[in-house]
């Protein structure tokens, strides 16, 4: 265990010689999984296929080919890397269809989230609902979820059935997390606790990342305790990811994130740094609560930028940014501990550690 953590800390340090390993894994994953995704999407009816291809960045809104930006492929990379860590190259190859299924579920959630959150950009282009309308975007998301479960139902691998059951249960948890998230937005600034928002974040983000790792373990033929450890690893990594993502959502550069600056603050979302700030008991927390109690843009469009900056500063002064960064590091350490339970050899765990570094060392 001590050797594992020493190697893990080395790998996830700022000067790690393996800092580009995750990029290689993600590129290889896209090359392996994209053909599976395209094959599945091509089976959709024309109207649904057009929206899905647009969402993945493979077509423009008019149906002409696009260069494509289908996302980073973190979740399918975790499926394949977990399978390889516990079962070798053969397990990785066997898990390709499952990796595609997990990516389809992830994109189903993105299509629905964009509608519910009214986000207008994703991956540096207009979101599907702004182009095709709410109804069509929701139906396309539903179709992607059905495709995901169909891929596993048709997979002859013995792990396909338990993987399908796990993925279906994960979707229910995702929906519960999204429901909790939207319900929190209707509550007052002082009515949401840190425990509630952490539970919500685990359901919305940690559940699918944990599921991805567990599915990879299933395809490697791993015993139940190792599958559980990989699921726990992914959940902790997912919480670290969400903490950093929430920080980026407030202070990130739109040129890098592809989203408007401060969009979470404008929507008065109860993100992790915001709730930490609201519950800090500081004078800045009171100021933030007053800002969050008012509709965004109340003072006029010309001052919207100033209002976002003032709100972000209140979150920071109340300790929300520092808390989120400390929590992300803590969750990362917990993730490494869970990983060491299933993969004792740091060399075999290297790919998963590299992906952990990738999701928790992103820059704003």
TAJOSUL-V980553 format. One record per run of one state. SS is the DSSP state (~ for helix, > for strand, _ for the rest). FROM is the first residue (numbers start at 1). TO is the last residue. Records with the same first field share a line. If there is no record, write none. Layout:
SS: FROM-TO / FROM-TO
//
This chain:
_: 1-1 / 12-20 / 43-45 / 56-58 / 60-64 / 66-73 / 95-95 / 118-120 / 123-124 / 127-127 / 133-133 / 154-159 / 186-193 / 220-223 / 252-253 / 258-262 / 267-271 / 279-282 / 294-300 / 318-319 / 343-349 / 361-364
~: 2-11 / 21-42 / 46-55 / 74-94 / 96-117 / 128-132 / 134-153 / 160-185 / 194-219 / 224-251 / 254-257 / 263-266 / 272-278 / 283-293 / 301-317 / 320-342 / 350-360
>: 59-59 / 65-65 / 121-122 / 125-126
//
